[in-house]
Amino acid sequence: MQWSDFKFNKQIFSAIEELGFETPTPIQEKCIPLIHGGQQVIGIAPTGTGKTAAYLLPLLMKIKFASGESPRALILVPAKELVLQVEETVLQLSKYLDVRTLAVYGGVGPKIQKEALARGTDIIVATPGRFMELYLSGDLKTKSIHTLVIDEADRMLDMGFRPQLRKLFEVIPSKRQNLLFSATFSAKVETLSQEFLTFPTKAEVQPQGTPADTVKQELYAVPNIKTKISFLSYLLEDQNFSRVIIFALTKKMADNIIQFIDRKKLGPARVIHSNKDQNSRIRSMQDFKEGKLRILVSTDVTARGIDVDRVSHVINVDVPRAPEQYVHRIGRTGRASIAGTAVTFATEAELYYIQKIEELIRQKIERLPLPKAVEVFDTPAEEAKEMARARDAQRRRDDPSFKGAFHEKTRK
């Protein structure tokens, strides 16, 4: 299918051409005609497959030009970073249209957002909390909203936004087109879709939880944290690791990694996690996006919805505990049909989570031996105890009758 197969106006075609979108992606091929036809749509596709443009292009065709003061379309996302990301895409695609867009999010005073609402807007990209705050203050009028988009629905629910979404549904017109987009179609997402979509059409381009074919996955058994850092250093000395996102399970581990990278001068690099303020996180992401940074170290704060092109490698220093999170992490590479590699380190205690991940993605991750040049360290006694306790907990989770193999000596 070609872009010319869609009934877009010349302004949108000009924006598409300027952005270098050569042909529609599979999720765009499926969703654009459905949305353009006014249907309620559930779009399920991995990150980096063009979901945002899949709903924005037909939405912009519907709006076409500025009109009135009240917004006509509402796009909900779970975090400020995603609000700014979607807003940027709206501005790019509507470059040659007379359409007004407003980003609405918390973490900053509402005064500027209230003033912008008073001037009038056509599309609002918002987090649920700030949207409701502005509605309850009387600054945001909802009577003209005819399209509601919930993007990153699975993450929205994981972050506990369901009560706010229910309240929000009550304050916008019931006669509207509803669109729901998600990387996975979990039971939570299915329940949400049943609550607010009427006879929706589901457009799915890959089975739920399947990583993109452009991502090469590698798994290395690593005995302990010190050896993980040793192996990480070995990998980062390879300049083919040109633009890298490193994921750690905890903020402490992420901070330890960035300190090591800085000490070894393997960067430039920066770390982002929930202890960093939003402006710092956005600046770091922008610098990474512009190529000013080689390495971004993160907890799972950035695993979703951040559109950074040409990430050569994702390195999972720790295995995520939620299998879906693995899919979201490695979806940072292999985007826009450009090949990428996801490298995962796993201790013996983390192989349990690898098994769960492989069940989700319905494929085995390639096991590779540690290169001989990597220095392997003995596991400290306390870390070995931690891993033994973790393995016992895993066994009990799967078999409640299991009493445990690890017994810590009692002090006399």
Secondary structure, 3 states (H helix, E strand, C coil): CCHHHCCCCHHHHHHHHHHCCCCCCHHHHHHHHHHHCCCCEEEECCCCCCHHHHHHHHHHHHHCECCCCCCCEEEECCCHHHHHHHHHHHHHHCCCCECCEEEECCCCCCHHHHHHHHHCCCEEEECHHHHHHHHHCCCCCCCCCCEEEECCHHHHHHCCCHHHHHHHHHHCCCCCEEEEEECCCCHHHHHHHHHHCCCCEEEECCCCCCCCCCEEEEEEECCCHHHHHHHHHHHHCCCCCCCEEEECCCHHHHHHHHHHHHHHCCCCEEEECCCCCHHHHHHHHHHHHCCCCCEEEECHHHCCCCCCCCCCEEEECCCCCCHHHHHHHHCCCCCCCCCEEEEEEECHHHHHHHHHHHHHHCCCCEEECCCCCCCCCCCCHHHHHHHHHHHHHHHHHHCCCCCCCCCCCCCC
